[in-house]
């Protein structure tokens, strides 16, 4: 299921054709501004078109109001044996053509990435942990983030 399928308020619906008969350039607030609830459950692929899993949660920094991480689920079967990963939001790119996210890692890199299981979440506010996650995915924390 993708973000358009989860759009219960119709925020991504709109004219496909503009009033002048040309293709519409804007259909609701997306993709520059999107509802978090519509993004949870979206698929994540890499540039090789390999399925890397799906977004299970979006983690907000309550001090800054910014999205810090997407929690990505990878592997397992029917929720058993799946591994969770905190992926910095900056490492994800929204693919509006395929209506999914892209993460620039191959499956082997993801399998060896720092992860956790649903019963043992890390302290995502720990600066040491956050530095390691950003280093692994090659992203930078927000410049005004005083924890790092």
Backbone as a printed PyTorch tensor [residue, N CA C, xyz], in Angstrom:
tensor([[[  0.8510,  -1.1770,   0.0000],
         [  0.0000,   0.0000,   0.0000],
         [  0.9000,   1.2440,   0.0000]],

        [[  0.5920,   2.2370,  -0.8110],
         [  1.4140,   3.4340,  -0.8630],
         [  0.6750,   4.6340,  -0.2820]],

        [[  1.3380,   5.7710,  -0.2680],
         [  0.7770,   6.9460,   0.3920],
         [ -0.5290,   7.4270,  -0.2380]],

        [[ -0.7170,   7.2530,  -1.5260],
         [ -1.9970,   7.6430,  -2.1200],
         [ -3.1150,   6.7190,  -1.6550]],

        [[ -2.8160,   5.4410,  -1.4630],
         [ -3.8180,   4.4900,  -0.9860],
         [ -4.2050,   4.7700,   0.4720]],

        [[ -3.2910,   5.3300,   1.2630],
         [ -3.5460,   5.6160,   2.6790],
         [ -4.1650,   6.9930,   2.9000]],

        [[ -4.3670,   7.7350,   1.8560],
         [ -4.8410,   9.1170,   1.9270],
         [ -6.3420,   9.1550,   2.1940]],

        [[ -6.7320,   9.0420,   3.4670],
         [ -8.1590,   9.0100,   3.8190],
         [ -8.8100,  10.3900,   3.7440]],

        [[ -8.0110,  11.4550,   3.7320],
         [ -8.5610,  12.8100,   3.6910],
         [ -8.5890,  13.4010,   2.2840]],

        [[ -8.0270,  12.7070,   1.3170],
         [ -8.0310,  13.2120,  -0.0420],
         [ -7.0060,  14.2950,  -0.3000]],

        [[ -5.9920,  14.3740,   0.5610],
         [ -5.0070,  15.4510,   0.4140],
         [ -4.1280,  15.3120,  -0.8180]],

        [[ -3.9980,  14.1210,  -1.3700],
         [ -3.1810,  13.9380,  -2.5690],
         [ -4.0390,  13.8510,  -3.8240]],

        [[ -5.3320,  13.9390,  -3.6310],
         [ -6.2400,  13.9130,  -4.7700],
         [ -6.3320,  15.3350,  -5.3090]],

        [[ -6.6840,  15.4330,  -6.5010],
         [ -6.8240,  16.7560,  -7.0970],
         [ -6.8840,  16.6110,  -8.5960]],

        [[ -6.8980,  17.7150,  -9.2590],
         [ -7.0260,  17.6360, -10.7160],
         [ -5.8000,  17.0160, -11.3590]],

        [[ -6.0170,  16.0600, -12.2250],
         [ -4.9490,  15.4890, -13.0260],
         [ -4.7050,  16.4000, -14.2150]],

        [[ -5.7650,  17.1110, -14.6070],
         [ -5.6730,  18.0630, -15.7030],
         [ -6.0490,  19.4370, -15.1470]],

        [[ -5.2280,  20.4330, -15.4310],
         [ -5.4910,  21.7870, -14.9740],
         [ -6.6470,  22.3940, -15.7640]],

        [[ -7.1450,  23.5370, -15.3230],
         [ -8.2870,  24.1760, -15.9620],
         [ -8.0070,  24.5700, -17.4110]],

        [[ -6.7430,  24.7360, -17.7740],
         [ -6.4080,  25.0950, -19.1550],
         [ -6.2200,  23.8720, -20.0470]],

        [[ -6.4810,  22.6800, -19.5250],
         [ -6.3600,  21.4560, -20.2990],
         [ -4.9900,  20.8100, -20.2470]],

        [[ -4.0230,  21.5040, -19.6840],
         [ -2.6690,  20.9660, -19.5390],
         [ -2.6120,  20.0380, -18.3180]],

        [[ -1.6000,  19.1520, -18.2500],
         [ -1.4600,  18.3150, -17.0520],
         [ -1.2820,  19.1930, -15.8100]],

        [[ -1.9440,  18.8200, -14.7480],
         [ -1.8390,  19.5740, -13.4990],
         [ -0.4460,  19.4150, -12.9260]],

        [[  0.0700,  20.4780, -12.3720],
         [  1.3960,  20.4210, -11.7610],
         [  1.3090,  20.2380, -10.2560]],

        [[  0.1230,  20.3410,  -9.7130],
         [ -0.0110,  20.2650,  -8.2530],
         [ -1.2650,  19.4820,  -7.8890]],

        [[ -1.0920,  18.4970,  -7.0010],
         [ -2.2140,  17.6940,  -6.5180],
         [ -2.1280,  17.6180,  -5.0100]],

        [[ -2.6590,  18.5780,  -4.3210],
         [ -2.6160,  18.5940,  -2.8630],
         [ -1.2520,  19.0050,  -2.3470]],

        [[ -0.9740,  18.7360,  -1.0840],
         [  0.2730,  19.2270,  -0.4830],
         [  1.5210,  18.4450,  -0.8650]],

        [[  1.3800,  17.2070,  -1.3390],
         [  2.5540,  16.3890,  -1.6280],
         [  3.2070,  16.7610,  -2.9350]],

        [[  4.4230,  16.3960,  -3.1810],
         [  5.2920,  15.6170,  -2.3010],
         [  6.1610,  16.4610,  -1.3690]],

        [[  6.0190,  17.7950,  -1.4180],
         [  6.8430,  18.6170,  -0.5370],
         [  6.3890,  18.5740,   0.9190]],

        [[  5.1210,  18.3450,   1.1420],
         [  4.5550,  18.2950,   2.4810],
         [  3.5730,  17.1300,   2.4940]],

        [[  3.8320,  16.1490,   3.3730],
         [  3.0090,  14.9490,   3.3560],
         [  2.6200,  14.5290,   4.7670]],

        [[  1.4970,  13.8580,   4.8760],
         [  1.0290,  13.3520,   6.1540],
         [  1.8390,  12.1430,   6.5880]],

        [[  2.3310,  12.1680,   7.8370],
         [  3.1600,  11.0670,   8.3420],
         [  2.4100,   9.7390,   8.3070]],

        [[  1.1340,   9.7610,   8.6410],
         [  0.3570,   8.5230,   8.6720],
         [  0.2630,   7.8790,   7.2940]],

        [[  0.3150,   8.6840,   6.2410],
         [  0.2380,   8.1220,   4.8950],
         [  1.5670,   7.5130,   4.4630]],

        [[  2.6600,   7.8390,   5.1500],
         [  3.9770,   7.3250,   4.7850],
         [  4.3280,   6.0250,   5.5040]],

        [[  3.7430,   5.8120,   6.6800],
         [  3.9880,   4.5670,   7.4060],
         [  3.4020,   3.4170,   6.5920]],

        [[  4.2180,   2.4020,   6.3600],
         [  3.8040,   1.2570,   5.5690],
         [  4.3020,   1.3000,   4.1350]],

        [[  4.8540,   2.4430,   3.7220],
         [  5.3650,   2.5470,   2.3490],
         [  6.5950,   1.6680,   2.1750]],

        [[  6.7400,   1.1300,   0.9890],
         [  7.8780,   0.2920,   0.6510],
         [  9.1480,   1.1300,   0.5130]],

        [[ 10.2750,   0.4560,   0.7440],
         [ 11.5870,   1.0620,   0.5530],
         [ 12.3780,   0.1450,  -0.3730]],

        [[ 12.9120,   0.7220,  -1.4230],
         [ 13.7250,   0.0030,  -2.4040],
         [ 15.0690,   0.6990,  -2.5250]],

        [[ 16.0300,   0.0260,  -3.1270],
         [ 17.2960,   0.6750,  -3.4400],
         [ 17.3450,   0.9810,  -4.9340]],

        [[ 18.4730,   1.5420,  -5.3920],
         [ 18.6020,   1.9130,  -6.8020],
         [ 18.6640,   0.7000,  -7.7390]],

        [[ 18.9180,  -0.4780,  -7.1740],
         [ 18.9290,  -1.7070,  -7.9710],
         [ 17.5450,  -2.3380,  -8.0560]],

        [[ 16.5410,  -1.6320,  -7.5420],
         [ 15.1510,  -2.0840,  -7.5230],
         [ 14.9530,  -3.3070,  -6.6310]],

        [[ 15.7920,  -3.4190,  -5.5980],
         [ 15.6400,  -4.4940,  -4.6040],
         [ 14.7550,  -3.9910,  -3.4690]],

        [[ 13.8400,  -4.8090,  -3.0480],
         [ 12.9440,  -4.4880,  -1.9410],
         [ 13.7210,  -4.5670,  -0.6360]],

        [[ 13.7730,  -3.4410,   0.0910],
         [ 14.4960,  -3.4020,   1.3620],
         [ 13.5690,  -3.4610,   2.5700]],

        [[ 12.2830,  -3.4810,   2.3520],
         [ 11.3540,  -3.5420,   3.4720],
         [ 10.3420,  -2.4200,   3.4040]],

        [[  9.8040,  -2.0500,   4.5690],
         [  8.8210,  -0.9740,   4.6030],
         [  8.9660,  -0.1510,   5.8720]],

        [[  8.4290,   1.0450,   5.8210],
         [  8.4830,   1.9820,   6.9350],
         [  7.4660,   1.5410,   7.9880]],

        [[  7.9460,   1.2980,   9.2000],
         [  7.0620,   0.8970,  10.2950],
         [  6.6710,   2.0760,  11.1850]],

        [[  7.5460,   3.0630,  11.2610],
         [  7.2900,   4.2000,  12.1500],
         [  8.1220,   5.3780,  11.6900]],

        [[  7.6720,   6.5570,  12.0320],
         [  8.4220,   7.7840,  11.7750],
         [  8.6670,   8.4320,  13.1290]],

        [[  9.9460,   8.6700,  13.4290],
         [ 10.3380,   9.1780,  14.7360],
         [ 10.5730,  10.6940,  14.6660]],

        [[  9.8390,  11.4330,  15.4920],
         [  9.9330,  12.8870,  15.5210],
         [ 10.7850,  13.3420,  16.7010]],

        [[ 11.6290,  14.3240,  16.4700],
         [ 12.3690,  14.9640,  17.5550],
         [ 11.4360,  16.0050,  18.1520]],

        [[ 10.9640,  15.7690,  19.3360],
         [  9.9570,  16.6290,  19.9470],
         [ 10.5010,  17.9940,  20.3500]],

        [[ 11.8280,  18.1120,  20.4850],
         [ 12.4060,  19.4240,  20.8040],
         [ 12.4630,  20.3320,  19.5870]],

        [[ 12.7930,  19.7630,  18.4370],
         [ 12.9720,  20.5690,  17.2380],
         [ 11.7820,  20.5080,  16.2930]],

        [[ 10.9420,  19.4890,  16.4440],
         [  9.8120,  19.3200,  15.5550],
         [ 10.1890,  18.7080,  14.2130]],

        [[ 11.3900,  18.1840,  14.1040],
         [ 11.8540,  17.5930,  12.8470],
         [ 11.7270,  16.0760,  12.8700]],

        [[ 11.6240,  15.5070,  11.6730],
         [ 11.6640,  14.0630,  11.5450],
         [ 13.1210,  13.6430,  11.6820]],

        [[ 13.4050,  12.7300,  12.5870],
         [ 14.7670,  12.2580,  12.7910],
         [ 15.0430,  10.9600,  12.0460]],

        [[ 14.1700,   9.9810,  12.2290],
         [ 14.4050,   8.6530,  11.6580],
         [ 13.1170,   8.0600,  11.1220]],

        [[ 13.3010,   7.1790,  10.1780],
         [ 12.2340,   6.2620,   9.7790],
         [ 12.6590,   4.9050,  10.3100]],

        [[ 11.7500,   4.1770,  10.8860],
         [ 12.0500,   2.8260,  11.3380],
         [ 11.6810,   1.8950,  10.1940]],

        [[ 12.6930,   1.2310,   9.6670],
         [ 12.5600,   0.3430,   8.5220],
         [ 12.5560,  -1.0990,   9.0040]],

        [[ 11.6150,  -1.8770,   8.5040],
         [ 11.5480,  -3.3040,   8.8020],
         [ 12.1010,  -4.0630,   7.6140]],

        [[ 12.9790,  -5.0280,   7.8900],
         [ 13.6050,  -5.8020,   6.8190],
         [ 13.7170,  -7.2500,   7.2630]],

        [[ 13.4090,  -8.1520,   6.3500],
         [ 13.5720,  -9.5760,   6.6260],
         [ 12.4180, -10.1470,   7.4150]],

        [[ 12.5710, -11.3870,   7.7700],
         [ 11.5440, -12.0820,   8.5370],
         [ 10.3640, -12.4810,   7.6720]],

        [[  9.4110, -13.1070,   8.3230],
         [  8.2070, -13.5660,   7.6520],
         [  7.0320, -13.3640,   8.5890]],

        [[  6.0340, -12.6150,   8.1410],
         [  4.8430, -12.3070,   8.9440],
         [  5.2090, -11.7210,  10.3070]],

        [[  6.2190, -10.8640,  10.3040],
         [  6.6310, -10.2020,  11.5350],
         [  7.5890, -10.9970,  12.3900]],

        [[  7.8340, -12.2560,  12.0610],
         [  8.7510, -13.0810,  12.8380],
         [ 10.1460, -12.9820,  12.2480]],

        [[ 11.1140, -12.7010,  13.0930],
         [ 12.4930, -12.6280,  12.6480],
         [ 12.8490, -11.3550,  11.9170]],

        [[ 11.9150, -10.4020,  11.8520],
         [ 12.2420,  -9.1620,  11.1700],
         [ 13.1920,  -8.3370,  12.0260]],

        [[ 14.0190,  -7.5810,  11.3630],
         [ 14.9550,  -6.6960,  12.0330],
         [ 14.5250,  -5.2700,  11.7330]],

        [[ 14.6230,  -4.4190,  12.7270],
         [ 14.2660,  -3.0140,  12.5670],
         [ 15.5350,  -2.1730,  12.4930]],

        [[ 15.4600,  -1.1110,  11.7110],
         [ 16.5860,  -0.2030,  11.5290],
         [ 16.1020,   1.2250,  11.6520]],

        [[ 16.8430,   2.0340,  12.3650],
         [ 16.5730,   3.4650,  12.3870],
         [ 17.3880,   4.0760,  11.2580]],

        [[ 16.6920,   4.5470,  10.2440],
         [ 17.3460,   5.1390,   9.0870],
         [ 17.1420,   6.6450,   9.1610]],

        [[ 18.2360,   7.4140,   9.1440],
         [ 18.0610,   8.8710,   9.1680],
         [ 17.1440,   9.3240,   8.0350]],

        [[ 16.2450,  10.2090,   8.3520],
         [ 15.2890,  10.6840,   7.3660],
         [ 15.9980,  11.2180,   6.1290]],

        [[ 17.1550,  11.8470,   6.3200],
         [ 17.9150,  12.4210,   5.2050],
         [ 18.4510,  11.3540,   4.2500]],

        [[ 18.4940,  10.0940,   4.6720],
         [ 18.9960,   9.0200,   3.8130],
         [ 17.9280,   8.4930,   2.8650]],

        [[ 16.6910,   8.8770,   3.0830],
         [ 15.5790,   8.4040,   2.2580],
         [ 15.1750,   9.4450,   1.2210]],

        [[ 14.8120,   8.9580,   0.0540],
         [ 14.3110,   9.8220,  -1.0140],
         [ 12.9460,   9.3020,  -1.4240]],

        [[ 11.9880,  10.2080,  -1.5310],
         [ 10.6530,   9.8080,  -1.9670],
         [ 10.6450,   9.6620,  -3.4790]],

        [[ 10.2700,   8.4890,  -3.9530],
         [ 10.1370,   8.1940,  -5.3740],
         [  8.6650,   8.3800,  -5.7210]],

        [[  8.3250,   9.5470,  -6.2740],
         [  6.9140,   9.8540,  -6.5430],
         [  6.3760,   9.1080,  -7.7610]],

        [[  7.2440,   8.5980,  -8.6120],
         [  6.7870,   7.8250,  -9.7700],
         [  6.2860,   6.4600,  -9.3170]],

        [[  7.0950,   5.7750,  -8.4880],
         [  6.7320,   4.4370,  -8.0070],
         [  6.0140,   4.4600,  -6.6660]],

        [[  5.8650,   5.6520,  -6.0850],
         [  5.1650,   5.8430,  -4.8080],
         [  5.7660,   4.9730,  -3.7060]],

        [[  7.0660,   5.1570,  -3.5020],
         [  7.8140,   4.4370,  -2.4800],
         [  9.0570,   5.2540,  -2.1440]],

        [[  9.8120,   4.7810,  -1.1750],
         [ 11.0600,   5.4360,  -0.8090],
         [ 12.2380,   4.7040,  -1.4320]],

        [[ 13.3240,   5.4390,  -1.6260],
         [ 14.5740,   4.8630,  -2.0860],
         [ 15.6270,   5.1060,  -1.0120]],

        [[ 16.4000,   4.0760,  -0.7230],
         [ 17.5090,   4.1430,   0.2220],
         [ 18.7420,   3.6440,  -0.5130]],

        [[ 19.8100,   4.4110,  -0.4990],
         [ 21.0050,   4.0970,  -1.2700],
         [ 21.9210,   3.1120,  -0.5370]],

        [[ 21.4310,   1.8930,  -0.3220],
         [ 22.2350,   0.8040,   0.2410],
         [ 21.8320,  -0.4830,  -0.4700]],

        [[ 22.7690,  -1.4230,  -0.5430],
         [ 22.3830,  -2.7200,  -1.0950],
         [ 21.9210,  -3.6150,   0.0510]],

        [[ 21.3660,  -4.7590,  -0.2790],
         [ 20.8220,  -5.6530,   0.7530],
         [ 21.8900,  -6.1170,   1.7390]],

        [[ 23.1050,  -6.3770,   1.2510],
         [ 24.1800,  -6.8050,   2.1510],
         [ 24.5110,  -5.7260,   3.1690]],

        [[ 24.5360,  -4.4640,   2.7260],
         [ 24.8100,  -3.3600,   3.6480],
         [ 23.7150,  -3.2630,   4.7040]],

        [[ 22.4740,  -3.4480,   4.2860],
         [ 21.3670,  -3.3530,   5.2330],
         [ 21.4110,  -4.5060,   6.2310]],

        [[ 21.7600,  -5.6980,   5.7620],
         [ 21.8240,  -6.8480,   6.6660],
         [ 22.8670,  -6.6600,   7.7550]],

        [[ 23.9250,  -5.8840,   7.4850],
         [ 24.9700,  -5.6510,   8.4840],
         [ 24.8360,  -4.3010,   9.1800]],

        [[ 23.7880,  -3.5680,   8.8670],
         [ 23.5660,  -2.2620,   9.4950],
         [ 23.1970,  -2.4410,  10.9610]],

        [[ 23.4810,  -1.4270,  11.7780],
         [ 23.0490,  -1.5040,  13.1730],
         [ 21.5220,  -1.5240,  13.2400]],

        [[ 20.9870,  -2.5350,  13.8670],
         [ 19.5410,  -2.6760,  13.9550],
         [ 19.1160,  -3.1170,  15.3380]],

        [[ 17.8510,  -3.4120,  15.4570],
         [ 17.2890,  -3.8070,  16.7570],
         [ 16.0200,  -4.6020,  16.5070]],

        [[ 15.5020,  -5.2260,  17.5540],
         [ 14.2310,  -5.9280,  17.3950],
         [ 13.1470,  -5.1730,  18.1370]],

        [[ 11.9160,  -5.5220,  17.8640],
         [ 10.7810,  -4.7580,  18.3870],
         [ 10.6790,  -4.7590,  19.9110]],

        [[ 11.3420,  -5.6990,  20.5620],
         [ 11.2940,  -5.7640,  22.0230],
         [ 12.4980,  -5.1120,  22.6910]],

        [[ 13.3960,  -4.5470,  21.9040],
         [ 14.6230,  -3.9670,  22.4750],
         [ 15.0540,  -2.7490,  21.6570]],

        [[ 14.3130,  -1.6470,  21.8030],
         [ 14.6040,  -0.4210,  21.0590],
         [ 15.8020,   0.2960,  21.6640]],

        [[ 16.6280,   0.9000,  20.8390],
         [ 17.7630,   1.6720,  21.3550],
         [ 17.2910,   3.0280,  21.8780]],

        [[ 18.1630,   3.6940,  22.6050],
         [ 17.9000,   5.0590,  23.0490],
         [ 18.2670,   5.9830,  21.8970]],

        [[ 17.2900,   6.3140,  21.0910],
         [ 17.5400,   7.1220,  19.8970],
         [ 17.9410,   8.5470,  20.2190]],

        [[ 17.7830,   8.9650,  21.4620],
         [ 18.2110,  10.3140,  21.8400],
         [ 19.6580,  10.3400,  22.3160]],

        [[ 20.3060,   9.1820,  22.4040],
         [ 21.7050,   9.1050,  22.8150],
         [ 22.5950,   9.6260,  21.6860]],

        [[ 23.3970,  10.6860,  21.9340],
         [ 24.2320,  11.2750,  20.8820],
         [ 25.2380,  10.2950,  20.2770]],

        [[ 25.7660,   9.3860,  21.0770],
         [ 26.7260,   8.4160,  20.5590],
         [ 26.0400,   7.4670,  19.5870]],

        [[ 24.8730,   6.9780,  19.9600],
         [ 24.1100,   6.1030,  19.0820],
         [ 23.7530,   6.8470,  17.7970]],

        [[ 23.2580,   8.0630,  17.9180],
         [ 22.8500,   8.8470,  16.7470],
         [ 24.0350,   9.1030,  15.8140]],

        [[ 25.2050,   9.4030,  16.3690],
         [ 26.3980,   9.6380,  15.5420],
         [ 26.7460,   8.3960,  14.7300]],

        [[ 26.6430,   7.2350,  15.3500],
         [ 26.9320,   5.9850,  14.6520],
         [ 25.9670,   5.7150,  13.5180]],

        [[ 24.6940,   5.9900,  13.7360],
         [ 23.6820,   5.7810,  12.6910],
         [ 23.9270,   6.7210,  11.5180]],

        [[ 24.1790,   7.9860,  11.8130],
         [ 24.4430,   8.9530,  10.7440],
         [ 25.7130,   8.5810,   9.9830]],

        [[ 26.7290,   8.1390,  10.6880],
         [ 27.9780,   7.7390,  10.0200],
         [ 27.7380,   6.5390,   9.1060]],

        [[ 26.9490,   5.5770,   9.5600],
         [ 26.7000,   4.3710,   8.7680],
         [ 26.0060,   4.7100,   7.4450]],

        [[ 25.0280,   5.6020,   7.4940],
         [ 24.2610,   5.9350,   6.2970],
         [ 24.8190,   7.1460,   5.5360]],

        [[ 25.8940,   7.7350,   6.0550],
         [ 26.5300,   8.8590,   5.3620],
         [ 25.7220,  10.1380,   5.3880]],

        [[ 24.9750,  10.3410,   6.4550],
         [ 24.1750,  11.5560,   6.5910],
         [ 24.7250,  12.4070,   7.7250]],

        [[ 24.2560,  13.6110,   7.7960],
         [ 24.6420,  14.5330,   8.8500],
         [ 23.4250,  14.8450,   9.7120]],

        [[ 23.6370,  14.9610,  11.0160],
         [ 22.5090,  15.3940,  11.8580],
         [ 22.1600,  16.8390,  11.5250]],

        [[ 20.9940,  17.2790,  11.9500],
         [ 20.6040,  18.6670,  11.7420],
         [ 21.6550,  19.5740,  12.3440]],

        [[ 21.9790,  20.6620,  11.6650],
         [ 23.0630,  21.5380,  12.1170],
         [ 22.7590,  22.2060,  13.4460]],

        [[ 21.4940,  22.4260,  13.7670],
         [ 21.1660,  23.0400,  15.0390],
         [ 20.7860,  22.0260,  16.1150]],

        [[ 21.1030,  20.7720,  15.8700],
         [ 20.8150,  19.7180,  16.8390],
         [ 21.9040,  19.7530,  17.9120]],

        [[ 21.5780,  20.2290,  19.0780],
         [ 22.5600,  20.4470,  20.1360],
         [ 23.0250,  19.1560,  20.8050]],

        [[ 22.3670,  18.0270,  20.5190],
         [ 22.7820,  16.7680,  21.1550],
         [ 24.0650,  16.2350,  20.5360]],

        [[ 24.3870,  16.6110,  19.2980],
         [ 25.5380,  16.0200,  18.6040],
         [ 26.6400,  17.0040,  18.4170]]])
